[in-house]
Amino acid sequence: MPYVLGIDIGSTTTAATLARRRGASWARPEVVALDAGAATVPSVLHLGADGTLVVGEPDTDDGNRTARGFVHRVGDDVPLLLAGEACPPQLLTAVLATWVVERVLHREGEPAEAVVLSHPAGWGRHRRDLLHAALWELGQRNVTLLPRTVTVAESHAARGFAGTTAAVYALGGDSFEAALVRRTPHGRYETVGLPQRLDWIGGADFDEALAGHVRSVLARELAAAGRRETYATLRALLPECERAKRELTVGGETDVLLTLPGGPTRVPVSRADFEEMIRPAVQATVDLLVRSVLSAGLRPADLDAVLLTGGSTRIPLVAELLAAAFPVPVEVEPDPQLTAATGAALAACQVVSPRPRPPEPARPPEPSRAADPFRTPGAGGAPRRDATPAVPAPRRPDHDRAAHPAPPPRPPVRITPLELPKPSRLALARSRGREG
């Protein structure tokens, strides 16, 4: 059955959704299970001993063969090093996107009619061209790149948001982005003003804040434990704090569970205590969003809504502080971790079946030559020197697409190329077992 695909490669996780054609329309996008039934997969690539890039966290990691956070490195002249090999971040991003496309192709039995890949709102033409070229090299030539803020707005619009101007609050795993979007007369969204970004605030920092609290509570027990036991406990601490954070989004209290040499240990944490730990960081994101609105010449009351995306936006404190700063609705979807990917699939539907443009107003008939006010009577119809010729208004280009007749030009940067396997060999050994 014909379908389109939306992909969101975040700093810590990757998600994908697809929308199936239903006659002349498209069904609501559905989640693509990327990792053993999970809706997301870590945005991590590991270079195996056979030279194959493997998607997901490795069983053992010495830090020498694993790449993380490469999406936000696109455009950086300095490549990442994996086992001594130079890997341009745009190539790593394209490899992960190709893995998602091929995984869906394997399940559906046919390629997507269109693919939309979201990217940070602050990217300019240079970064988009780098990623387009990398996707082209891997055979992905029907990919449209859209700012994440635009795909977020598309997803919220499909759920009933009918406003024109909104602020997008994107809280990722290790970064925060704020931007404004506005609906165009053609029904699409575009970014307004200059997107703002914080690279030191994200959901992982909230996990670390809770982990620091647990370490202080268990300081005496950890000091008395051996080095090996302490290492094992601390390695399990962050995943456990992440689980506790998710539970505190719906409950008033929970326990952080750890195993110490003396036996299982529980550290109780209330939602109020956790929110006090992260309040300064969340307030910094809200303040940045307010500054973004003011820098665009608007006031918070001028917006129609604040649209949220990112798993940590489920934390009640986020909506509480946003509601205090913005006298407009604060909207979050049931699973905000999938909002950008869902909007990307909705945008892909428009790539295949564009919305009809509204009819242009009728133009008045052009005056005859004799009645032209810019021509001097009796001068043979020659125009006057003070006449201002009509200049056609510039057309706004459509969304960037990778389906160019030739790949976009590369910037003048010399990087040692990495010999990577062809896209058909990018499948995980572990995913072969699940798919087979």
C-alpha positions as CSV (number, residue, x, y, z in Angstrom):
1,M,0.0,0.0,0.0
2,P,1.5,3.4,-0.9
3,Y,2.9,5.3,2.0
4,V,5.1,8.3,3.0
5,L,7.6,8.4,5.7
6,G,8.5,11.0,8.4
7,I,11.8,10.8,10.3
8,D,13.0,12.8,13.3
9,I,16.7,12.3,14.3
10,G,17.1,14.0,17.6
11,S,20.2,14.5,19.7
12,T,19.5,11.3,21.7
13,T,16.7,9.4,20.1
14,T,15.3,8.8,16.6
15,A,11.6,8.3,15.7
16,A,9.7,7.6,12.5
17,T,6.1,7.5,11.4
18,L,4.4,6.6,8.2
19,A,1.1,7.6,6.6
20,R,-0.7,5.3,4.2
21,R,-2.7,6.5,1.2
22,R,-6.5,5.9,1.6
23,G,-8.0,6.6,-1.8
24,A,-7.6,10.3,-2.5
25,S,-6.5,11.1,1.1
26,W,-4.0,10.0,3.7
27,A,-4.6,8.2,7.0
28,R,-3.3,9.5,10.3
29,P,0.4,8.7,10.6
30,E,1.3,5.6,12.6
31,V,4.4,4.9,14.6
32,V,7.1,2.8,13.2
33,A,8.6,0.4,15.8
34,L,12.3,0.8,15.3
35,D,13.8,-1.2,18.1
36,A,12.1,-4.4,19.4
37,G,8.7,-2.8,19.5
38,A,9.9,0.5,21.0
39,A,8.8,3.7,19.3
40,T,12.3,5.1,19.2
41,V,15.9,4.0,18.8
42,P,19.0,5.8,20.3
43,S,20.6,8.2,17.9
44,V,23.9,6.3,18.3
45,L,26.1,4.6,15.8
46,H,28.8,2.1,16.7
47,L,31.6,1.0,14.3
48,G,31.8,-2.8,14.4
49,A,34.9,-4.8,13.9
50,D,33.8,-5.6,10.3
51,G,33.5,-2.0,9.4
52,T,29.7,-1.9,9.6
53,L,28.0,1.0,11.4
54,V,25.5,-0.5,13.9
55,V,22.6,1.6,15.1
56,G,22.0,1.6,18.9
57,E,23.9,1.5,22.1
58,P,26.7,-1.1,22.0
59,D,27.0,-3.8,24.7
60,T,30.5,-2.6,25.6
61,D,31.7,0.9,24.8
62,D,35.2,2.2,25.1
63,G,34.2,5.5,23.6
64,N,36.5,5.0,20.6
65,R,34.1,3.4,18.2
66,T,30.8,5.0,19.1
67,A,29.3,8.3,17.9
68,R,26.6,10.3,19.6
69,G,25.2,13.8,19.1
70,F,26.4,14.0,15.5
71,V,23.3,15.7,14.2
72,H,24.2,18.9,15.9
73,R,27.7,18.6,14.6
74,V,26.6,18.9,10.9
75,G,28.4,21.8,9.4
76,D,31.4,21.4,11.8
77,D,34.7,21.3,9.8
78,V,36.1,18.9,12.4
79,P,34.9,15.3,11.8
80,L,34.2,12.7,14.5
81,L,36.8,9.9,14.9
82,L,35.6,6.3,15.1
83,A,38.5,3.9,15.6
84,G,40.8,6.5,14.2
85,E,38.7,7.0,11.0
86,A,37.4,10.5,10.2
87,C,33.6,10.5,10.0
88,P,31.8,13.7,8.8
89,P,28.8,14.2,11.0
90,Q,26.5,14.7,8.0
91,L,27.5,11.2,6.7
92,L,26.7,9.7,10.1
93,T,23.3,11.4,10.1
94,A,22.6,10.2,6.5
95,V,23.6,6.6,7.6
96,L,21.0,6.7,10.4
97,A,18.3,8.1,8.1
98,T,19.1,5.4,5.5
99,W,18.9,2.7,8.1
100,V,15.4,3.9,9.0
101,V,14.3,4.1,5.4
102,E,15.6,0.6,4.6
103,R,14.0,-0.9,7.8
104,V,10.6,0.4,6.7
105,L,11.2,-0.8,3.2
106,H,11.9,-4.3,4.4
107,R,8.7,-4.3,6.4
108,E,6.4,-2.6,3.8
109,G,7.9,-4.3,0.7
110,E,8.0,-1.1,-1.3
111,P,9.7,2.2,-1.0
112,A,8.1,5.3,0.4
113,E,6.6,7.8,-2.1
114,A,8.3,10.6,-0.2
115,V,10.5,11.0,2.9
116,V,10.6,14.1,5.1
117,L,13.5,14.4,7.5
118,S,13.3,17.1,10.2
119,H,16.4,19.1,11.2
120,P,17.2,21.8,13.8
121,A,15.4,25.0,13.1
122,G,18.6,27.0,13.2
123,W,20.2,25.2,10.2
124,G,21.0,27.3,7.1
125,R,21.5,26.4,3.5
126,H,25.1,25.2,4.1
127,R,24.1,22.5,6.6
128,R,21.1,21.4,4.5
129,D,23.3,21.1,1.5
130,L,25.8,19.0,3.4
131,L,23.2,16.6,4.5
132,H,21.5,16.5,1.1
133,A,24.9,15.5,-0.5
134,A,25.5,12.8,2.1
135,L,21.9,11.4,1.6
136,W,22.5,11.5,-2.2
137,E,25.7,9.4,-1.8
138,L,23.7,6.7,0.0
139,G,21.0,6.6,-2.6
140,Q,18.4,8.6,-0.8
141,R,17.3,11.1,-3.5
142,N,13.7,11.7,-2.6
143,V,14.2,13.2,0.9
144,T,12.8,16.6,1.8
145,L,14.4,18.5,4.7
146,L,12.2,20.6,7.0
147,P,12.9,22.5,10.2
148,R,11.8,20.6,13.3
149,T,9.7,23.6,14.3
150,V,7.7,23.3,11.1
151,T,7.0,19.6,11.4
152,V,6.0,20.2,15.1
153,A,3.4,22.8,13.9
154,E,2.1,20.5,11.2
155,S,1.5,17.8,13.8
156,H,-0.3,20.1,16.2
157,A,-2.4,21.5,13.3
158,A,-3.5,18.0,12.4
159,R,-4.8,17.6,16.0
160,G,-6.9,20.8,15.9
161,F,-4.5,23.8,16.3
162,A,-6.0,26.4,14.0
163,G,-3.9,29.4,14.9
164,T,-1.7,31.4,12.7
165,T,1.3,32.3,14.9
166,A,2.8,30.0,17.6
167,A,5.9,29.5,19.6
168,V,7.6,26.1,19.4
169,Y,9.2,24.8,22.6
170,A,11.5,21.9,21.8
171,L,13.1,20.2,24.8
172,G,15.4,17.4,23.5
173,G,17.6,14.9,25.3
174,D,20.6,17.3,25.6
175,S,19.5,20.6,24.1
176,F,16.7,23.1,23.9
177,E,15.4,25.0,20.9
178,A,12.9,27.9,20.7
179,A,11.4,29.3,17.6
180,L,8.3,31.0,16.1
181,V,6.2,29.6,13.3
182,R,3.6,31.3,11.2
183,R,1.0,29.8,8.8
184,T,1.4,31.0,5.3
185,P,-1.6,31.8,3.0
186,H,-1.0,28.5,1.3
187,G,-1.6,26.5,4.5
188,R,2.1,25.7,5.2
189,Y,4.2,26.8,8.1
190,E,7.4,28.8,8.1
191,T,9.9,29.8,10.7
192,V,9.7,33.4,11.8
193,G,12.7,35.3,13.2
194,L,15.9,33.7,14.5
195,P,15.6,30.4,16.3
196,Q,17.3,30.3,19.7
197,R,19.2,27.4,21.2
198,L,20.6,26.1,24.5
199,D,23.1,23.3,24.3
200,W,23.5,22.8,28.1
201,I,19.8,22.0,29.0
202,G,17.9,18.8,28.1
203,G,16.2,15.8,29.5
204,A,19.5,14.1,30.3
205,D,20.4,17.0,32.5
206,F,17.3,16.4,34.5
207,D,18.3,12.8,34.9
208,E,21.7,13.9,36.1
209,A,20.2,16.3,38.6
210,L,18.2,13.5,40.1
211,A,21.3,11.2,40.1
212,G,23.2,13.8,42.0
213,H,20.6,13.9,44.6
214,V,20.7,10.1,44.9
215,R,24.5,10.1,45.2
216,S,24.4,12.6,48.0
217,V,21.8,10.5,49.9
218,L,23.8,7.3,49.5
219,A,27.2,8.9,49.9
220,R,28.1,6.9,53.0
221,E,27.0,3.6,51.5
222,L,28.9,4.3,48.2
223,A,32.0,5.2,50.0
224,A,31.9,1.9,52.0
225,A,31.4,-0.2,48.9
226,G,34.3,-1.5,46.8
227,R,35.3,0.1,43.6
228,R,33.8,-2.6,41.4
229,E,30.5,-2.5,43.2
230,T,30.4,1.3,43.2
231,Y,31.0,1.3,39.4
232,A,28.2,-1.1,38.8
233,T,25.8,0.9,41.0
234,L,26.6,4.2,39.3
235,R,26.3,2.7,35.8
236,A,22.8,1.7,36.6
237,L,22.0,5.0,38.3
238,L,21.2,7.2,35.2
239,P,18.8,4.7,33.5
240,E,17.0,4.3,36.8
241,C,16.8,8.1,37.3
242,E,15.3,8.3,33.8
243,R,12.7,5.8,34.7
244,A,11.9,7.7,37.9
245,K,11.6,10.9,35.9
246,R,9.0,9.4,33.7
247,E,7.0,8.1,36.6
248,L,7.0,11.5,38.3
249,T,5.3,13.0,35.2
250,V,2.1,11.2,36.2
251,G,2.6,10.4,39.9
252,G,3.4,12.4,43.0
253,E,6.2,10.2,44.2
254,T,8.4,7.3,43.3
255,D,11.6,5.4,44.4
256,V,14.9,5.2,42.7
257,L,15.9,1.5,43.0
258,L,19.6,0.5,43.3
259,T,21.5,-2.6,44.3
260,L,24.3,-2.0,46.8
261,P,26.6,-4.6,48.4
262,G,24.3,-4.6,51.4
263,G,21.2,-5.4,49.2
264,P,18.5,-3.5,47.3
265,T,18.2,0.2,48.3
266,R,15.3,2.6,47.7
267,V,15.7,6.4,47.6
268,P,12.2,8.0,47.7
269,V,11.7,11.1,45.6
270,S,8.6,13.3,45.4
271,R,7.6,15.3,42.3
272,A,7.9,18.5,44.3
273,D,11.5,17.7,45.3
274,F,12.4,16.7,41.7
275,E,10.8,19.9,40.2
276,E,12.8,22.0,42.6
277,M,16.0,20.4,41.4
278,I,15.3,21.3,37.8
279,R,13.3,24.5,38.2
280,P,16.3,26.9,37.4
281,A,17.0,25.0,34.1
282,V,13.3,24.9,33.1
283,Q,13.0,28.6,33.9
284,A,16.0,29.3,31.6
285,T,14.2,27.6,28.7
286,V,11.0,29.6,29.3
287,D,13.0,32.9,29.5
288,L,14.7,32.1,26.2
289,L,11.4,31.4,24.5
290,V,10.1,34.8,25.8
291,R,13.1,36.6,24.4
292,S,12.6,34.8,21.1
293,V,9.1,36.2,20.9
294,L,10.2,39.7,21.9
295,S,13.1,39.7,19.4
296,A,10.5,39.0,16.6
297,G,8.6,42.2,17.5
298,L,5.8,40.3,19.2
299,R,4.4,40.0,22.7
300,P,3.5,36.7,24.4
301,A,-0.2,37.7,24.1
302,D,0.2,38.0,20.3
303,L,0.6,34.3,19.9
304,D,-2.1,31.8,19.3
305,A,-0.4,29.0,21.3
306,V,2.8,27.5,22.6
307,L,3.5,24.1,20.9
308,L,5.6,21.6,22.8
309,T,7.7,18.7,21.6
310,G,10.3,16.4,23.3
311,G,9.8,13.7,25.8
312,S,10.7,15.9,28.9
313,T,7.9,18.3,28.1
314,R,5.6,15.9,29.9
315,I,7.0,17.1,33.1
316,P,4.2,19.2,34.7
317,L,6.6,22.0,35.7
318,V,7.2,22.8,32.1
319,A,3.6,23.5,31.3
320,E,3.2,25.4,34.6
321,L,6.1,27.8,34.0
322,L,5.0,28.3,30.3
323,A,1.4,29.1,31.4
324,A,2.7,31.7,33.8
325,A,4.7,33.4,31.1
326,F,2.3,33.1,28.1
327,P,-1.4,34.0,28.4
328,V,-2.2,31.6,25.5
329,P,-2.9,27.8,25.4
330,V,0.1,25.5,26.0
331,E,-0.4,22.4,23.8
332,V,1.3,19.1,24.2
333,E,0.5,15.8,22.4
334,P,0.0,12.5,24.2
335,D,3.5,11.4,23.2
336,P,5.6,14.6,22.5
337,Q,8.6,12.5,21.7
338,L,6.9,11.6,18.4
339,T,5.5,15.0,17.5
340,A,8.2,16.0,15.1
341,A,8.2,12.6,13.3
342,T,4.4,12.7,13.0
343,G,4.5,16.2,11.5
344,A,7.2,15.1,9.1
345,A,5.0,12.4,7.8
346,L,2.1,14.8,7.4
347,A,4.4,17.2,5.5
348,A,5.4,14.2,3.3
349,C,1.7,13.8,2.4
350,Q,1.8,17.4,1.1
351,V,4.9,16.7,-0.9
352,V,3.0,13.9,-2.8
353,S,-0.4,15.6,-2.8
354,P,0.0,19.4,-2.4
355,R,-2.8,21.3,-0.9
356,P,-4.7,23.3,-3.5
357,R,-3.7,26.9,-3.5
358,P,-6.4,29.5,-2.8
359,P,-7.5,31.4,-5.9
360,E,-5.7,34.6,-6.6
361,P,-7.8,37.8,-6.6
362,A,-8.8,39.0,-10.1
363,R,-6.4,41.6,-11.5
364,P,-7.8,44.8,-12.9
365,P,-7.5,45.0,-16.7
366,E,-4.3,46.6,-17.9
367,P,-4.7,50.2,-19.3
368,S,-4.4,50.6,-23.1
369,R,-1.2,52.1,-24.5
370,A,-2.9,55.5,-25.1
371,A,-4.0,55.7,-21.5
372,D,-0.7,54.5,-19.9
373,P,0.3,57.2,-17.4
374,F,4.0,56.3,-17.8
375,R,4.0,57.1,-21.5
376,T,4.2,60.7,-22.9
377,P,1.4,61.4,-25.5
378,G,2.8,62.3,-28.9
379,A,6.2,60.8,-28.2
380,G,5.7,57.6,-30.2
381,G,4.7,55.7,-27.0
382,A,8.2,56.0,-25.5
383,P,8.2,55.7,-21.7
384,R,9.0,58.6,-19.5
385,R,12.4,58.7,-17.8
386,D,10.8,58.9,-14.3
387,A,8.7,55.8,-14.9
388,T,9.2,52.9,-12.5
389,P,9.1,49.6,-14.3
390,A,6.9,46.9,-12.7
391,V,9.1,44.3,-10.9
392,P,7.4,40.9,-10.3
393,A,7.3,39.9,-6.6
394,P,9.8,37.2,-5.8
395,R,8.3,33.8,-5.5
396,R,8.9,32.0,-2.2
397,P,10.6,28.7,-2.9
398,D,8.9,25.5,-1.8
399,H,10.4,23.2,0.9
400,D,14.0,22.0,0.2
401,R,14.1,18.7,-1.6
402,A,16.9,16.3,-2.3
403,A,15.5,15.2,-5.7
404,H,18.0,17.4,-7.6
405,P,19.2,16.6,-11.1
406,A,22.7,16.7,-9.6
407,P,24.0,16.6,-6.0
408,P,24.4,20.1,-4.3
409,P,28.0,21.5,-4.3
410,R,30.2,20.6,-1.4
411,P,31.9,23.3,0.7
412,P,35.6,23.8,0.2
413,V,36.6,21.5,3.2
414,R,39.0,18.6,2.8
415,I,38.1,15.6,5.0
416,T,39.5,12.2,4.8
417,P,36.7,10.0,3.4
418,L,35.5,7.0,5.3
419,E,34.9,3.8,3.4
420,L,31.4,2.8,4.5
421,P,29.3,-0.1,3.4
422,K,26.6,0.3,0.8
423,P,23.1,1.2,2.1
424,S,22.0,-2.4,1.7
425,R,24.6,-3.5,4.3
426,L,23.6,-1.0,6.9
427,A,21.1,-3.4,8.7
428,L,21.9,-4.4,12.2
429,A,22.8,-8.0,13.0
430,R,20.4,-7.7,15.9
431,S,17.7,-6.3,13.7
432,R,18.1,-9.1,11.2
433,G,17.1,-11.5,13.9
434,R,14.0,-9.5,14.7
435,E,13.0,-9.0,11.1
436,G,13.7,-12.6,10.1
